[in-house]
Amino acid sequence: MKQIKQVLTRYKSQYAAAKANEVTATQLDRLILVGALVDDEGQVWIKSKTVLIDCVTGKPRP
């Protein structure tokens, strides 16, 4: 997977990237700020703030 910022370098501007990918410039900016990743199929992945807790140990899962 690659950082979304790296994937979008082929566009002249962030606005052009947003228009070409049919998302708003605001949404694209948010994805860049959170460090979204893009897989080989173009699917965007973002890290969740949700932490899963192991019900046995009571500690966050790795």
DSSP file (Angstrom, degrees, kcal/mol; ACC not computed):
  #  RESIDUE AA STRUCTURE BP1 BP2  ACC     N-H-->O    O-->H-N    N-H-->O    O-->H-N    TCO  KAPPA ALPHA  PHI   PSI    X-CA   Y-CA   Z-CA
    1    1 A M              0   0    0      0, 0.0     2,-0.3     0, 0.0    38,-0.2   0.000 360.0 360.0 360.0 150.5    0.0    0.0    0.0
    2    2 A K  E     -A   38   0A   0     36,-2.2    36,-2.8     2,-0.0     2,-0.1  -0.876 360.0 -97.8-120.5 152.0    1.1    3.5   -0.7
    3    3 A Q  E >>  -A   37   0A   0     -2,-0.3     4,-1.8    34,-0.2     3,-0.5  -0.427  32.3-127.0 -62.3 140.9    0.4    6.8    1.1
    4    4 A I  H 3> S+     0   0    0     32,-2.6     4,-2.0     1,-0.2    -1,-0.1   0.854 110.1  59.7 -60.8 -34.5   -2.5    8.7   -0.7
    5    5 A K  H 34 S+     0   0    0     31,-0.3     4,-0.3     1,-0.2    -1,-0.2   0.884 105.5  48.3 -61.3 -38.2   -0.2   11.8   -0.9
    6    6 A Q  H X4 S+     0   0    0     -3,-0.5     3,-1.0     1,-0.2    -1,-0.2   0.883 110.2  51.3 -68.6 -39.7    2.3    9.7   -3.0
    7    7 A V  H >< S+     0   0    0     -4,-1.8     3,-0.8     1,-0.2    -2,-0.2   0.852 107.9  53.0 -65.9 -34.9   -0.5    8.4   -5.3
    8    8 A L  G >< S+     0   0    0     -4,-2.0     3,-1.7     1,-0.2    -1,-0.2   0.456  78.9  95.0 -83.9  -0.7   -1.8   11.9   -5.9
    9    9 A T  G <  S+     0   0    0     -3,-1.0    -1,-0.2    -4,-0.3    -2,-0.1   0.708  72.1  70.0 -64.6 -18.7    1.6   13.4   -7.0
   10   10 A R  G <  S+     0   0    0     -3,-0.8    -1,-0.3    -4,-0.2     2,-0.2   0.646  86.5  83.4 -73.8 -12.9    0.7   12.7  -10.7
   11   11 A Y  S <  S-     0   0    0     -3,-1.7     3,-0.1     1,-0.1     6,-0.0  -0.628  81.9-129.0 -92.1 151.2   -2.0   15.4  -10.6
   12   12 A K  S    S-     0   0    0     -2,-0.2     2,-0.3     1,-0.1    -1,-0.1   0.855  87.1  -2.6 -64.2 -37.3   -1.2   19.1  -11.1
   13   13 A S  S  > S-     0   0    0      1,-0.1     4,-2.0    -5,-0.0     5,-0.1  -0.936  71.9-105.2-149.4 168.5   -3.1   20.1   -7.9
   14   14 A Q  H  > S+     0   0    0     -2,-0.3     4,-2.4     2,-0.2     5,-0.2   0.869 121.3  54.6 -66.0 -36.4   -5.1   18.7   -5.1
   15   15 A Y  H  > S+     0   0    0      2,-0.2     4,-2.5     1,-0.2    -1,-0.2   0.918 107.7  49.0 -63.2 -42.9   -8.3   20.2   -6.8
   16   16 A A  H  > S+     0   0    0      1,-0.2     4,-2.4     2,-0.2    -2,-0.2   0.885 111.1  50.5 -64.0 -38.7   -7.4   18.4  -10.0
   17   17 A A  H  X S+     0   0    0     -4,-2.0     4,-1.7     2,-0.2    -1,-0.2   0.910 110.8  49.0 -64.5 -42.9   -6.9   15.1   -8.1
   18   18 A A  H  <>S+     0   0    0     -4,-2.4     5,-2.2     1,-0.2     4,-0.4   0.923 112.6  47.2 -63.0 -44.8  -10.3   15.5   -6.3
   19   19 A K  H ><5S+     0   0    0     -4,-2.5     3,-0.9     1,-0.2    -2,-0.2   0.910 112.0  49.7 -64.4 -42.8  -12.1   16.2   -9.6
   20   20 A A  H 3<5S+     0   0    0     -4,-2.4    -1,-0.2     1,-0.2    -2,-0.2   0.808 115.8  43.1 -66.5 -29.8  -10.5   13.2  -11.4
   21   21 A N  T 3<5S-     0   0    0     -4,-1.7    -1,-0.2    -5,-0.2    -2,-0.2   0.326 110.3-121.1-100.3   6.7  -11.3   10.9   -8.5
   22   22 A E  T < 5S+     0   0    0     -3,-0.9     2,-0.3    -4,-0.4    -3,-0.2   0.876  72.3 116.9  55.3  45.9  -14.9   12.2   -8.1
   23   23 A V  S   <S-     0   0    0     -5,-2.2    -1,-0.2    -6,-0.1    -2,-0.2  -0.913  71.2 -95.6-130.0 161.7  -14.5   13.3   -4.4
   24   24 A T     >  -     0   0    0     -2,-0.3     4,-2.2     1,-0.1     5,-0.2  -0.442  28.1-122.4 -74.8 153.7  -14.6   16.7   -2.9
   25   25 A A  H  > S+     0   0    0      1,-0.2     4,-2.3     2,-0.2     5,-0.1   0.844 114.0  56.4 -62.2 -33.6  -11.4   18.6   -2.3
   26   26 A T  H  > S+     0   0    0      2,-0.2     4,-2.1     1,-0.2    -1,-0.2   0.923 107.4  46.8 -64.6 -45.0  -12.3   18.8    1.4
   27   27 A Q  H  > S+     0   0    0      2,-0.2     4,-2.3     1,-0.2    -2,-0.2   0.909 111.9  50.8 -64.4 -41.6  -12.6   15.0    1.7
   28   28 A L  H  X S+     0   0    0     -4,-2.2     4,-2.0     1,-0.2    -1,-0.2   0.903 108.7  52.0 -62.4 -41.0   -9.3   14.5   -0.2
   29   29 A D  H  X S+     0   0    0     -4,-2.3     4,-2.4     1,-0.2    -1,-0.2   0.906 108.9  50.5 -61.0 -42.6   -7.7   17.0    2.2
   30   30 A R  H  X S+     0   0    0     -4,-2.1     4,-1.9     1,-0.2    -2,-0.2   0.908 108.8  51.5 -62.2 -42.6   -9.0   15.0    5.2
   31   31 A L  H  <>S+     0   0    0     -4,-2.3     5,-2.6     1,-0.2     4,-0.4   0.881 111.1  48.0 -62.8 -38.3   -7.7   11.8    3.7
   32   32 A I  H ><5S+     0   0    0     -4,-2.0     3,-1.1     3,-0.2    -1,-0.2   0.916 109.7  52.8 -67.2 -43.2   -4.2   13.3    3.3
   33   33 A L  H 3<5S+     0   0    0     -4,-2.4    -2,-0.2     1,-0.3    -1,-0.2   0.844 110.2  46.8 -63.4 -34.9   -4.2   14.7    6.8
   34   34 A V  T 3<5S-     0   0    0     -4,-1.9    13,-0.4    -5,-0.1    -1,-0.3   0.468 115.1-114.6 -87.9   0.0   -5.0   11.4    8.4
   35   35 A G  T < 5 -     0   0    0     -3,-1.1    -3,-0.2    -4,-0.4    -2,-0.1   0.892  42.4-165.9  73.5  40.2   -2.4    9.6    6.3
   36   36 A A      < -     0   0    0     -5,-2.6   -32,-2.6    -6,-0.1   -31,-0.3  -0.190   7.2-140.1 -59.5 150.8   -4.7    7.4    4.3
   37   37 A L  E     -AB   3  45A   0      8,-3.2     8,-3.3   -34,-0.2     2,-0.4  -0.825   5.1-149.3-112.0 153.0   -3.3    4.5    2.4
   38   38 A V  E     -AB   2  44A   0    -36,-2.8   -36,-2.2    -2,-0.3     6,-0.2  -0.989  12.1-148.3-124.1 128.3   -4.3    3.3   -1.1
   39   39 A D    >   -     0   0    0      4,-2.2     3,-1.8    -2,-0.4     6,-0.0  -0.244  38.5 -88.7 -86.1-179.2   -4.0   -0.4   -2.1
   40   40 A D  T 3  S+     0   0    0      1,-0.3    -1,-0.1     2,-0.1    -2,-0.0   0.714 127.4  53.6 -63.7 -21.9   -3.3   -1.8   -5.6
   41   41 A E  T 3  S-     0   0    0      2,-0.1    -1,-0.3     0, 0.0    -3,-0.0   0.446 120.7-105.6 -92.3  -1.3   -7.0   -1.8   -6.4
   42   42 A G    <   +     0   0    0     -3,-1.8     2,-0.3     1,-0.3    -2,-0.1   0.484  69.4 148.8  91.1   3.2   -7.4    1.9   -5.5
   43   43 A Q        -     0   0    0      1,-0.1    -4,-2.2    -5,-0.0     2,-0.4  -0.545  42.8-133.7 -72.6 132.9   -9.3    1.2   -2.2
   44   44 A V  E     -B   38   0A   0     -2,-0.3     2,-0.4    -6,-0.2    -6,-0.2  -0.745  21.2-168.4 -92.5 134.1   -8.6    3.9    0.4
   45   45 A W  E     -B   37   0A   0     -8,-3.3    -8,-3.2    -2,-0.4     2,-0.4  -0.974   4.0-174.0-123.6 134.4   -7.8    2.7    3.9
   46   46 A I        -     0   0    0     -2,-0.4     2,-0.3   -10,-0.2   -10,-0.1  -0.961  30.8-110.0-126.2 148.3   -7.6    4.9    7.1
   47   47 A K        -     0   0    0    -13,-0.4     2,-0.2    -2,-0.4   -11,-0.0  -0.591  35.4-133.0 -75.7 132.0   -6.5    4.0   10.5
   48   48 A S        -     0   0    0     -2,-0.3    -1,-0.1     2,-0.1     0, 0.0  -0.508   6.4-141.0 -82.8 152.3   -9.4    3.9   13.0
   49   49 A K  S    S+     0   0    0     -2,-0.2     2,-0.3     2,-0.1    -1,-0.1   0.536  73.9 107.7 -85.5  -8.0   -9.3    5.6   16.4
   50   50 A T        -     0   0    0      1,-0.0     2,-0.5     2,-0.0    -2,-0.1  -0.532  57.1-158.1 -72.8 132.5  -11.2    2.6   17.8
   51   51 A V        -     0   0    0     -2,-0.3     2,-0.4     9,-0.0    -2,-0.1  -0.960   9.6-139.8-114.3 124.6   -9.1    0.3   19.9
   52   52 A L        -     0   0    0     -2,-0.5     9,-2.6     9,-0.2     2,-0.5  -0.687  15.5-148.4 -84.5 133.7  -10.2   -3.2   20.4
   53   53 A I  B     -C   60   0B   0     -2,-0.4     2,-0.4     7,-0.2     6,-0.0  -0.871  16.7-120.8-105.3 131.7   -9.7   -4.6   23.9
   54   54 A D     >  -     0   0    0      5,-2.9     4,-2.6    -2,-0.5     5,-0.2  -0.575  17.7-146.8 -69.0 123.7   -9.0   -8.2   24.6
   55   55 A C  T  4 S+     0   0    0     -2,-0.4    -1,-0.2     1,-0.2    -2,-0.0   0.691  94.3  47.3 -70.3 -17.2  -11.9   -9.5   26.8
   56   56 A V  T  4 S+     0   0    0      3,-0.1    -1,-0.2     1,-0.1    -2,-0.0   0.909 125.4  24.0 -87.3 -49.1   -9.6  -11.9   28.6
   57   57 A T  T  4 S-     0   0    0      2,-0.2    -2,-0.2     1,-0.0    -1,-0.1   0.728  91.1-134.6 -91.1 -22.9   -6.6   -9.7   29.4
   58   58 A G     <  +     0   0    0     -4,-2.6    -3,-0.1     1,-0.3     3,-0.0   0.599  67.4 118.0  77.6  10.8   -8.3   -6.3   29.4
   59   59 A K  S    S-     0   0    0     -5,-0.2    -5,-2.9     1,-0.1    -1,-0.3  -0.748  76.2 -87.7-108.2 156.3   -5.4   -4.9   27.3
   60   60 A P  B     -C   53   0B   0      0, 0.0    -7,-0.2     0, 0.0    -1,-0.1  -0.327  47.1-114.3 -59.7 141.5   -5.5   -3.5   23.7
   61   61 A R              0   0    0     -9,-2.6    -9,-0.2     1,-0.1    -8,-0.0  -0.510 360.0 360.0 -76.2 146.9   -5.1   -6.1   21.0
   62   62 A P              0   0    0      0, 0.0    -1,-0.1     0, 0.0     0, 0.0   0.494 360.0 360.0 -70.3 360.0   -1.9   -5.9   18.9
